[in-house]
Each structure stands twice: as C-alpha cells, then as structure tokens.
Amino acid sequence: MKFQLESSKLEFFRPDAFGFINGLKKEPPKQKMINLSIGAPNRPTPKWIVEVMKENLSNPAYHTYPPQHGAPELLEGVANWYKKRFGVTVKPEENVLVTVGIKEAIFNALHALVNAGDSILVPDPGYPTYFEAVLFTGGKLITYDGDVDPIATLGEIESLARLHKPKMVIVNYPSNPTGRVASKEYYERLSELSCKYGFVVMSDLAYSEIAFDGLEVNSYFEAQQNLELGLEYFAFSKTYNMAGWRVGAIVAEKRLLDAVKLYKSKIDSNVFYPIQLAAAAALKSTPDSYYRELRGIYQGRRDAIIEGLKASGLTFTAPQGAMYVWVSTPEGTDPWSFTEKLYREYGILVVPGTAYGANGSRKVRMGLVQELEVMKEAARRLAEGRSW
C-alpha cells in the first residue's frame, strides 16, 4: 500500500530558487565565481562580542536550559537599545522575547497569532519566509506591491484592508530585496490605518543599521509609542555579522507577545545563554564609530556595483538601505535563464527574483556581500555584458 511520506505543505517551497542556485554551482563557470547570492555578511563578528562568548562558554552555570523567554541581560539590552536608538520605552519582561534568529520568530509569531482563513497582507517582492509562514498557518495570503516607494503602498494597503479585513500587515524596511527605506511619515500613516481597520502591524527591522546617503532608519514604534497592535523583529545577523549565531528578538505589545511566548515555549528552549550574553554585549559595547563604518562599507559596495550596472545597460533600483540591489532582467529574459547566464558566462551568482514573489518575475537580486575590490570586479564584468 502506497502512501505519501511528505507533507503536502512542502509544495509551498517549490520551485526552490536556492536549490536551483546550488545546482548551478556544481559546474564551474568560465570565470572565477563571485557569489552575490547569499544574504549574509562576509565579515567576522566583532572581537568584543566574540570575547564575551568565550568568557562565558566554559561556565557550567550556563550549560543548562536558558531562561524560557530570554536572558535578563539581553531583554534589558534590547529595551535600552530601543530607548537609545528610537526613543521608544519598552518593558524588558513584558515587551521583549529572545528568539533563535528572525526566520524562527516569523514562523512562531504567525502560528501564534493567525487562524486558518485569516487574511495577511504581505509585500511582493518580499522575504520568502513571509509567504511560506503565512501559507503554513493556513492563512490567506494577499500581496501588495512592495516595489514602489513605501508611501505609495499605503493606498493599496488601505484598499485591501477595507476589502479583506486582514488580521495582519507585514512590512519590511529597509527592504529585502528592493533596498527601499520607509520614512517616519510612512509609519505614522500606517499606524493610523492599523487603528482604523484593526490589523496588527508586523515590522521586520532586520537591516536597521544599514542605510545610505545619510538616510535614517525608523522603527514602527516611533509612530506607535504604546506598541498597540504592533510587533517588530530585531536582528543581530546583519548589523553585527552574527548570521550564524542565530539570535534575535521580538518587540511587541504584551497581548501579542504573550501569545507568541506560549507558542514558542512548545517549540524550543531558546538560545544558549553565552550567545545571549554576547548579543547583549553587542548592544551595550559597540561604539558609534562601528555603525558609521558599517554604513560606509555597504555604501561603497553599492556604489561600485551600481557603476557596473549603469555601464551594462541593465536597469535597477538603487538601494537606499539593506544589502541588495534589485536588478531588472534584459527584455524578454526570465530571471532563471538570466541567473544561469550571469553565472556561466560571467561567474556572477545572483538569486532569481521570483524567489521573492510574483513581482520578481523580471528581476534578480544581487547582494553587497563581498569586499569592495571583489564588488568592483563584478562591476567590471557586468560592464562587459552590454549585449545581453
């Protein structure tokens, strides 16, 4: 008797863009590979963070289960950071939950808050985990155009809110993959819509410290100081080069966070205590000069690749923040074949735009994830490809 071994839900993950990329890498390209596909920093975690981890690693007191909802040092660290960085008052025990990175946090929060059939508005293009998590919960996935200025999305969000009465609206600025940055006015108007239509705003702030040309990244909670109907993801991966450490946080209204805490407590036992102490040190001990240097590094990489794109004749959205460039494919070329051509002919590995939604059907994503000289080499190769 035959039966289906795997869950039908796995179809939500197909076609798998990253599986396609890994398949390409099995054959070497004509030129040395420049990998711009991965969304992770290429630099090491700062030494002052690593040292705190090393100091606490051998302490047997930390070898048991950590506090269920997060180490007090990190809960307080996140609360203090919100006050210092955004001027927002957050209660550590009530409004902060430590998570095993942001991907886990998205899945757990949606499972804790969404019922089957609930409508969820998601930006398209957007981080793939948003789409997958909504579908896994049985929620109704409704997309809005995320490839326009954030202010321009508000009219569509209101129209969809009026029509579908969504439980939640997901926003992500600086955006993966478009690199757009939202203004304080955007969040103020979004907060007004949240109050008017009664939906939860789920804000992904993973790239909060990577913005260009003097732009400032804002938190949703600057517009919604009482945190009502708000939930925001706070990440360490990109700002502190800690992608492999798997630590993050949710900041949210108590009613929402209590639900996520309950659900999460059935899924995992939270993050190894020394990792949490290192994350707390990142927030407390990182000098302001580090953040200025971080922005300068990524802006230099952005400027380099943009020069190559201009010379190549390809059209693109110049990112205002995050660590990606959203590039249009040549006329009549789909993102899969263009990704393959870039890799095989030029040795440049990117991600097909359809990984980020239907609005990526004529796009690829290039990451600013290599050192400046390597980005300049990628730009040089792109400039050679005038006849796409």
C-alpha positions as CSV (number, residue, x, y, z in Angstrom):
1,M,0.0,0.0,0.0
2,K,1.5,3.3,-1.1
3,F,1.1,6.5,0.9
4,Q,2.5,9.9,0.8
5,L,5.6,10.2,3.0
6,E,6.0,14.0,2.9
7,S,3.5,16.7,3.9
8,S,1.7,18.4,1.0
9,K,2.7,21.7,2.6
10,L,6.2,21.2,1.3
11,E,4.8,22.3,-2.1
12,F,4.8,25.8,-0.7
13,F,8.6,25.7,-1.0
14,R,8.7,24.7,-4.7
15,P,10.2,25.7,-7.1
16,D,13.2,26.3,-4.8
17,A,15.4,29.1,-6.1
18,F,18.2,28.3,-3.7
19,G,18.2,24.7,-4.8
20,F,18.5,26.0,-8.4
21,I,21.5,28.1,-7.4
22,N,23.2,25.2,-5.7
23,G,22.6,23.1,-8.8
24,L,24.4,25.8,-10.9
25,K,27.4,25.7,-8.6
26,K,28.0,22.0,-9.4
27,E,29.6,23.1,-12.7
28,P,32.4,25.8,-12.6
29,P,31.7,29.0,-14.6
30,K,34.0,30.4,-17.2
31,Q,35.4,33.0,-14.8
32,K,36.1,32.7,-11.1
33,M,32.9,32.7,-9.2
34,I,31.7,35.9,-7.4
35,N,28.9,34.8,-5.1
36,L,26.4,37.6,-4.7
37,S,23.5,35.3,-3.9
38,I,23.8,34.8,-0.2
39,G,22.1,37.3,2.2
40,A,24.8,37.2,4.9
41,P,27.7,39.5,5.8
42,N,31.1,38.3,4.7
43,R,33.0,39.9,7.6
44,P,33.6,38.3,11.1
45,T,31.7,39.1,14.2
46,P,33.5,42.0,16.1
47,K,36.0,40.7,18.5
48,W,34.5,42.4,21.6
49,I,31.3,40.3,21.0
50,V,33.3,37.1,20.5
51,E,35.3,37.6,23.6
52,V,32.2,37.8,25.8
53,M,31.1,34.5,24.3
54,K,34.5,32.9,25.0
55,E,34.5,34.2,28.6
56,N,31.2,32.6,29.4
57,L,31.4,29.4,27.3
58,S,33.1,27.3,29.9
59,N,30.9,28.4,32.8
60,P,28.8,25.3,33.8
61,A,26.1,27.5,35.1
62,Y,25.2,28.3,31.5
63,H,25.2,24.7,30.3
64,T,21.6,24.1,31.3
65,Y,18.4,25.4,29.7
66,P,18.4,29.2,29.4
67,P,15.5,31.4,30.8
68,Q,12.5,30.5,28.7
69,H,11.8,33.9,27.2
70,G,15.4,35.2,27.2
71,A,18.3,36.1,29.4
72,P,17.5,39.2,31.5
73,E,20.7,40.8,30.3
74,L,19.6,40.6,26.7
75,L,15.9,41.6,27.4
76,E,17.2,44.7,29.2
77,G,19.7,45.3,26.4
78,V,17.1,45.3,23.7
79,A,14.9,47.6,25.8
80,N,17.8,50.0,26.4
81,W,18.6,50.0,22.7
82,Y,15.1,50.9,21.7
83,K,15.2,53.8,24.1
84,K,18.6,55.0,22.9
85,R,18.1,54.4,19.2
86,F,14.4,55.2,18.7
87,G,13.3,57.0,21.8
88,V,10.8,54.2,22.5
89,T,10.1,52.9,26.0
90,V,10.0,49.1,26.1
91,K,9.5,47.0,29.2
92,P,12.0,44.1,29.1
93,E,9.8,41.4,30.7
94,E,6.6,42.4,29.0
95,N,7.6,43.6,25.6
96,V,10.7,41.7,24.6
97,L,11.2,38.0,23.6
98,V,14.5,36.5,22.6
99,T,14.3,34.3,19.5
100,V,16.5,31.9,17.6
101,G,17.0,34.4,14.8
102,I,14.3,36.1,12.8
103,K,13.2,33.3,10.5
104,E,12.1,31.2,13.5
105,A,10.5,34.3,15.0
106,I,8.4,34.9,11.9
107,F,7.1,31.4,11.8
108,N,6.4,31.2,15.5
109,A,4.6,34.6,15.6
110,L,2.4,33.8,12.7
111,H,1.5,30.4,14.1
112,A,0.7,32.0,17.5
113,L,-1.4,34.8,16.1
114,V,-3.1,33.6,12.8
115,N,-6.1,31.3,12.4
116,A,-6.8,29.3,9.3
117,G,-8.5,31.7,6.8
118,D,-7.2,34.9,8.4
119,S,-6.1,37.4,5.7
120,I,-2.5,38.5,5.9
121,L,-1.1,41.3,3.7
122,V,2.5,40.6,2.5
123,P,4.8,42.8,0.4
124,D,5.6,41.4,-3.1
125,P,8.5,41.3,-3.6
126,G,9.4,40.3,-0.1
127,Y,11.4,38.0,2.1
128,P,10.3,34.4,1.2
129,T,9.7,33.4,4.8
130,Y,6.7,35.7,5.0
131,F,4.9,33.9,2.2
132,E,5.9,30.4,3.4
133,A,4.9,31.1,7.1
134,V,1.5,32.5,6.1
135,L,0.7,29.5,3.9
136,F,1.9,27.1,6.6
137,T,-0.5,28.6,9.1
138,G,-3.4,28.2,6.7
139,G,-3.7,32.0,6.5
140,K,-5.0,33.7,3.3
141,L,-2.0,35.3,1.6
142,I,-2.8,38.6,0.0
143,T,0.0,40.6,-1.6
144,Y,0.6,44.3,-2.1
145,D,3.1,45.9,-4.4
146,G,6.4,46.2,-2.4
147,D,8.4,47.5,-5.4
148,V,7.3,51.1,-5.1
149,D,8.0,54.0,-2.7
150,P,6.7,53.0,0.8
151,I,4.3,55.9,0.9
152,A,2.8,54.7,-2.4
153,T,1.9,51.4,-0.8
154,L,-0.5,52.9,1.7
155,G,-3.3,53.5,-0.7
156,E,-3.3,49.9,-1.8
157,I,-2.9,48.6,1.8
158,E,-6.0,50.7,2.8
159,S,-8.0,49.3,-0.2
160,L,-7.0,45.8,0.7
161,A,-7.8,46.3,4.4
162,R,-11.2,47.6,3.5
163,L,-11.9,44.7,1.3
164,H,-10.3,41.8,3.1
165,K,-10.2,42.9,6.8
166,P,-6.8,41.4,7.4
167,K,-5.5,40.2,10.7
168,M,-2.0,41.4,10.0
169,V,0.0,43.6,7.6
170,I,3.7,42.7,7.2
171,V,6.2,45.5,6.4
172,N,10.0,45.3,5.9
173,Y,12.2,48.4,5.7
174,P,15.0,48.6,4.7
175,S,13.6,46.1,2.3
176,N,14.9,42.7,1.2
177,P,15.1,42.6,-1.8
178,T,14.4,46.2,-3.0
179,G,16.5,48.2,-0.6
180,R,13.8,50.8,-0.1
181,V,13.7,52.7,3.2
182,A,10.5,54.0,4.9
183,S,10.1,57.4,6.4
184,K,8.7,58.3,9.8
185,E,5.6,59.7,8.0
186,Y,5.0,56.3,6.4
187,Y,4.9,54.6,9.8
188,E,2.7,57.3,11.2
189,R,0.2,56.8,8.4
190,L,0.4,53.0,8.7
191,S,-0.3,53.3,12.4
192,E,-3.4,55.3,11.6
193,L,-4.6,52.6,9.2
194,S,-3.9,49.9,11.9
195,C,-6.1,51.8,14.4
196,K,-8.8,52.4,11.8
197,Y,-9.0,48.8,10.5
198,G,-7.8,46.9,13.5
199,F,-5.0,45.0,11.9
200,V,-1.6,44.1,13.6
201,V,1.5,45.6,12.0
202,M,4.4,43.1,11.8
203,S,7.5,45.1,11.1
204,D,10.8,43.4,10.1
205,L,13.7,45.6,11.1
206,A,16.5,43.2,10.2
207,Y,18.5,45.9,8.4
208,S,18.0,48.8,10.8
209,E,21.7,50.0,10.8
210,I,22.3,49.7,7.0
211,A,21.2,52.8,5.2
212,F,22.9,55.1,2.7
213,D,23.3,58.7,1.7
214,G,22.5,59.9,5.3
215,L,19.1,58.3,5.5
216,E,17.9,57.3,8.9
217,V,16.0,54.1,9.5
218,N,13.0,54.4,11.8
219,S,11.1,51.9,14.0
220,Y,7.4,51.4,13.6
221,F,7.1,52.0,17.3
222,E,8.3,55.6,16.9
223,A,4.8,56.2,15.4
224,Q,3.0,53.8,17.8
225,Q,4.6,54.5,21.2
226,N,2.2,52.5,23.2
227,L,3.1,49.4,21.0
228,E,-0.7,48.8,20.4
229,L,-1.3,46.2,17.7
230,G,2.4,46.2,16.9
231,L,5.1,43.6,16.6
232,E,8.7,44.2,15.4
233,Y,11.6,41.9,14.7
234,F,15.0,43.0,15.9
235,A,18.1,41.2,14.4
236,F,21.8,40.8,15.1
237,S,22.8,39.0,12.0
238,K,23.3,41.9,9.6
239,T,24.4,44.7,11.9
240,Y,26.9,42.7,13.9
241,N,27.9,40.0,11.4
242,M,26.2,37.4,13.6
243,A,24.2,35.4,11.0
244,G,25.5,32.1,12.2
245,W,24.8,32.8,15.9
246,R,21.1,32.6,15.5
247,V,19.8,35.1,17.9
248,G,17.2,37.9,17.5
249,A,14.3,39.4,19.4
250,I,10.6,40.3,19.0
251,V,9.4,43.6,20.5
252,A,5.7,43.7,20.8
253,E,2.6,44.7,22.7
254,K,2.1,42.5,25.7
255,R,-1.1,40.8,24.5
256,L,0.6,39.8,21.2
257,L,3.9,38.8,22.8
258,D,2.2,36.6,25.5
259,A,0.7,34.5,22.7
260,V,4.0,34.1,20.9
261,K,5.7,33.2,24.2
262,L,3.2,30.4,24.8
263,Y,3.6,29.0,21.3
264,K,7.3,29.3,21.2
265,S,7.7,27.6,24.6
266,K,6.3,24.4,23.0
267,I,8.8,24.6,20.1
268,D,12.2,25.3,21.5
269,S,14.1,26.2,24.7
270,N,15.6,29.4,23.4
271,V,19.2,30.4,22.7
272,F,22.3,29.2,24.5
273,Y,22.9,31.6,27.4
274,P,26.5,32.7,26.4
275,I,25.2,33.6,22.9
276,Q,22.6,35.8,24.6
277,L,25.3,37.5,26.7
278,A,27.3,38.1,23.6
279,A,24.3,39.7,21.9
280,A,23.7,41.9,25.0
281,A,27.4,43.0,24.8
282,A,26.9,43.9,21.1
283,L,24.1,46.3,22.1
284,K,26.0,47.7,25.1
285,S,29.6,47.9,24.0
286,T,29.6,48.6,20.2
287,P,31.0,52.1,19.6
288,D,29.1,54.6,17.5
289,S,32.1,54.6,15.1
290,Y,31.3,50.9,14.2
291,Y,27.9,51.8,12.9
292,R,29.3,54.6,10.8
293,E,31.9,52.3,9.3
294,L,29.3,49.6,8.6
295,R,27.2,52.0,6.6
296,G,30.3,53.3,4.8
297,I,31.3,49.7,3.8
298,Y,28.0,48.8,2.3
299,Q,27.6,52.2,0.6
300,G,31.0,51.7,-1.0
301,R,30.0,48.3,-2.3
302,R,26.6,49.6,-3.5
303,D,28.3,52.5,-5.4
304,A,30.7,50.1,-7.0
305,I,28.2,47.7,-8.4
306,I,25.9,50.5,-9.5
307,E,28.7,51.8,-11.7
308,G,28.9,48.5,-13.4
309,L,25.1,48.2,-13.8
310,K,25.0,51.6,-15.4
311,A,27.6,50.6,-17.9
312,S,25.9,47.3,-18.6
313,G,22.7,48.9,-19.7
314,L,20.7,46.9,-17.2
315,T,18.0,48.8,-15.2
316,F,17.9,48.6,-11.5
317,T,16.6,50.2,-8.3
318,A,19.4,52.0,-6.4
319,P,19.0,50.8,-2.8
320,Q,18.6,53.2,0.0
321,G,19.5,50.6,2.6
322,A,19.8,46.9,3.3
323,M,22.5,44.9,1.4
324,Y,21.0,44.1,-2.0
325,V,20.4,45.6,-5.5
326,W,17.2,44.7,-7.3
327,V,18.0,44.4,-11.0
328,S,15.7,44.0,-14.0
329,T,16.4,41.3,-16.4
330,P,17.0,42.1,-20.1
331,E,13.9,42.4,-22.3
332,G,12.4,39.0,-23.0
333,T,14.6,37.2,-20.4
334,D,13.2,35.4,-17.4
335,P,15.1,35.5,-14.1
336,W,16.0,31.8,-14.1
337,S,17.8,31.9,-17.5
338,F,19.4,35.3,-16.7
339,T,20.7,33.9,-13.4
340,E,22.2,31.0,-15.3
341,K,23.8,33.2,-17.9
342,L,25.3,35.5,-15.3
343,Y,26.8,32.5,-13.6
344,R,28.0,30.5,-16.6
345,E,29.3,33.4,-18.7
346,Y,30.4,36.0,-16.1
347,G,30.9,33.9,-12.9
348,I,28.4,36.2,-11.0
349,L,25.9,34.2,-8.9
350,V,22.7,36.0,-8.0
351,V,19.1,35.0,-7.0
352,P,16.2,34.8,-9.4
353,G,13.7,37.4,-8.5
354,T,10.7,35.0,-8.4
355,A,12.1,33.7,-5.1
356,Y,10.7,36.9,-3.6
357,G,7.2,36.8,-5.2
358,A,5.4,37.2,-8.5
359,N,6.6,40.8,-8.8
360,G,10.1,39.4,-9.1
361,S,9.3,37.7,-12.4
362,R,11.6,40.1,-14.3
363,K,14.2,40.7,-11.6
364,V,17.3,39.2,-9.9
365,R,18.8,40.1,-6.6
366,M,22.5,41.0,-6.2
367,G,23.9,41.0,-2.7
368,L,26.5,43.6,-1.4
369,V,28.2,40.7,0.3
370,Q,31.8,40.7,-1.0
371,E,34.7,43.0,-0.3
372,L,35.0,46.3,-2.3
373,E,37.6,45.0,-4.7
374,V,35.5,41.9,-5.5
375,M,32.4,44.1,-6.0
376,K,34.5,46.2,-8.4
377,E,35.4,43.1,-10.3
378,A,31.8,42.1,-10.5
379,A,31.0,45.6,-11.8
380,R,33.7,45.3,-14.4
381,R,32.3,42.0,-15.7
382,L,28.8,43.4,-15.8
383,A,30.0,46.4,-17.8
384,E,31.4,44.0,-20.4
385,G,28.0,42.4,-20.9
386,R,26.4,45.2,-23.0
387,S,24.8,42.7,-25.4
388,W,22.5,40.8,-23.1
